[in-house]
Amino acid sequence: MTQLLPLTDQDIAQALSQTLNNWSYVSQRLIRKWHTKNWLESMAVVNQISIIAEKEQHHPNLTIKYSEVIVELYTHDINAITRLDVILADAIEKDIQGIIN
């Protein structure tokens, strides 16, 4: 499956500059942090990410704090960033905008 091939650093840099400009690439992971108003808003973000992840059948690591949500994406099967991670990050980015003001 071509989607399970690791992306090159150039591919990742291109995705970050074009569609994922709020994400960062740290230690072979795509990372995004959202600062929220409170616990309930954090949970709303996590719940929405869960729905998107299930739809895509690709699941991120999530860290939930009172007023912060951290998403860490990589393809666990090959321990690298793949097209699946970019697709999921883009879907999350577009959908979460409606939750956090």
C-alpha positions in Angstrom: 0.0 0.0 0.0 1.6 3.2 -1.1 0.1 5.2 1.8 2.3 3.3 4.2 5.5 4.5 2.6 7.4 7.1 4.8 7.3 10.6 3.6 10.5 12.4 2.9 11.6 15.4 4.9 10.9 17.5 1.8 7.3 16.0 1.5 6.7 16.8 5.2 8.1 20.4 4.9 5.8 20.9 1.9 2.7 19.7 3.8 3.6 21.9 6.7 4.0 25.0 4.5 0.9 24.4 2.4 -1.9 23.0 4.5 -0.6 22.2 8.0 1.0 25.6 8.9 -0.3 25.3 12.5 1.5 21.9 13.0 5.1 21.2 13.7 7.4 18.3 13.0 9.3 17.2 16.1 11.1 13.9 16.6 9.5 12.2 13.6 6.0 13.2 14.7 3.5 15.8 13.5 2.4 17.8 16.5 -0.5 20.2 17.0 -1.5 22.0 20.3 -4.8 23.7 20.9 -5.3 26.0 23.9 -8.9 25.8 25.1 -11.0 27.8 27.5 -11.6 25.0 29.9 -11.9 21.2 30.4 -15.2 20.9 28.6 -13.8 22.6 25.5 -10.7 20.4 25.6 -13.0 17.3 25.8 -15.1 18.7 22.9 -11.9 18.9 20.8 -10.9 15.4 21.8 -14.3 14.0 21.0 -14.3 15.6 17.6 -10.8 14.3 16.8 -12.0 10.8 17.9 -14.8 10.9 15.3 -12.5 12.0 12.6 -9.9 9.4 13.5 -12.5 6.6 13.4 -13.7 7.8 10.0 -10.2 7.8 8.6 -9.3 4.6 10.5 -6.1 6.2 11.6 -5.6 7.2 15.3 -3.4 9.8 16.9 -1.8 10.0 20.3 -3.7 12.5 22.4 -2.7 14.4 25.5 -5.5 16.1 27.4 -5.0 18.9 29.9 -7.4 21.3 31.5 -7.0 23.9 28.8 -4.8 22.2 26.3 -5.0 19.4 23.8 -1.9 18.0 22.1 -2.2 15.7 19.1 0.8 13.6 18.0 0.5 11.9 14.6 2.7 9.2 13.0 1.9 5.8 11.4 2.5 3.4 14.2 2.9 0.4 11.9 6.1 1.8 10.4 7.0 4.4 13.0 7.2 7.2 10.5 5.1 10.0 8.9 3.0 8.8 6.0 0.4 10.3 3.7 -2.2 8.9 6.2 -0.9 11.3 8.8 -1.1 14.3 6.5 -4.6 13.4 5.5 -5.7 13.0 9.1 -3.9 16.2 10.3 -5.7 18.2 7.5 -9.1 16.8 8.3 -8.6 17.5 12.0 -7.4 21.1 11.3 -10.4 21.9 9.2 -12.9 20.4 11.6 -11.6 21.7 14.9 -11.8 25.3 13.8 -15.5 25.3 14.4 -15.0 24.3 18.1 -12.3 26.6 19.3 -12.9 30.3 18.9 
